[in-house]
Amino acid sequence: MGLKEHLKDFFFGFAVLPHLRTVVKMRFEEDMFMMTLTIGDMIGLPIMPPVYKLSLLPYWLPLIRRWKKELLGEKGALEKIEE
């Protein structure tokens, strides 16, 4: 890698990467919120009628395990401070 590529990577990490991580985190939190609305009855939160849930289930099926882990997982004191 040349100097130009190193400078490009440095400036990308300096200027763009923090914003990119924030956008990815916001997208993940939005997906978790939508999953809670649509399939929240799996954890005891019946919000939407079952007819709508069945049409959305194919989109959420790959993410259900991660959603349950995020929603039901205990968070330590340091993790709460970071948020």
N, C-alpha and C positions, 0 to 999 in steps of 0.2 A: 504494500500500500504506500502510495506517495503522500507527500505533505498535504496536497490538496484534499485527498480523501480523509486524512486525519483531521484536518481543520473542519471539513464538512461534517464529520461525525461528532466532533466536539461541539460545534455550534448547534447541531440538531439536538444533542443531549442537553445543552445549556438552555436553549430557547423553546424547543418544541416538546420534548419528552415529558416535562411535568404536566403540561396541559393535556397531552395525549393520555397520560395515566388518569387524570381527573375525568376525562370524557369516558374512558373505558369503565372506570369505577361507577360513574353515574349511570351508564347504560346497564351495568350489572344490577345496580340497586333498583332501577326501573323495571327490569325483567323480573326480579324477585317480587316486587310489589304487584306486578300484573299476575304473576303466578299465584300469589296469595289471594288475589281477587277471584281468579278463575278456578283454582283447585284447592282452595283453602279448607274445604271440608275434610281433606285428608288429615288435618291436624285439629279439626273440630271448629272450623269457622265457616259455616254454610252461608255464603253471600249471594251466589248466582244460581239460577235454576239449572238443573242437570243438562237440559237440552243444549245450552250454549257451551257447556264444558266439554261435551263430546266432540263438538266441531273443533275446539281449540286443543284438545288432547294430543293430536299428532305433533303439534309444534312444541309442546312443553315436555313431552315424554323423555327426550334425551337429557333434560335439565332437572328432572324431579329429584334425583338423589342429591345433587348439589344444592338445590333449593331447600330440601329438608335439613341438610347439614348446616346451612347458613341460618335458617330460621330458628331451628331448635337447639343449635349449639350454644354452649355457655361461653360467655366472653369474660376474659380476665380484666382486671383494673387497668392494665396498660393499654389494652385494645380499646377500651371505652374512652380513654384519654385521647387517643389518636383520632377518633372520630369527632 
